[in-house]
């Protein structure tokens, strides 16, 4: 297991420490789009391939390899205690039998200029350089996930945002509101695991 993750609400990632950036043949679109399809509806995200090239290319590599199809799920809805409805994140993962690629170099929001606003898609991680395929989508602004040199806890580097929802925020909010009585692998995740994980199919559409 990698080092403890940063943040008040743990955002899980895979524990690979390799630092090789992925290579991928990109579509001609300036900002590729990916559709996350589920029984609750479709979420379309536009990837910041120029601002966060390492992270966006990494996600596209998993998508185009079919890593999320046939077993991938949105399995977590993290709602901050005391926050109004619609505040939090949802999190997805690849299918269990797909072998993860090595972790990628961390692209800090301090470098990319991106922010964890409502609709931002980002990758989970433990230590910098461990992000692989677990992604999360912000249902509301989550500035705590941005890099912050003045933070007094964690490694101050935040999470690697790499795109934005352009369609389907109603789906994000609907999933966030679902029951979360699922079995948690860690005590800090209790009350955040969906009772019934949502199967997903993910494909590049532009």
C-alpha angles and dihedrals in degrees: 000000000000127000118295111285122244126248142056089267112044114234106200125226136166120275101237117131101190115123104206113130115225124248122216139164104246128212118249092253115111088223113025117217128217128196119216103199124197142152087263092058140276127298116200117200128191113215123223093225093167100042097041104020099158095051097039092048090048092054091047090051091057092043095050091045089057093242094149097043124095097018110011117122147183096236108164138059112185114196119182112237112252093012121126120262113284095035116123143042140284121215134207136193140193123256114281099244096055112101111231121236119237117286116270132232111272117257105203120210086231086068101035096043091225123135135207095248128153106301097019116143117211140165126253119232146165112210118004108282097033102093113121126145109333108106134183134198123211114229089190137013108297106183091166087075092058121094111270122181090195096057113122097206134049125013095303092231099106125200127308108257112196111166151002137244110249097175134018106041086140087062091050091052093045092054092045089057095053122111114278106200095123123131111274121216091209129035092238089061095057110129093019103081115094114246087223113024114222114240112226139195116201127196140161111251102176 
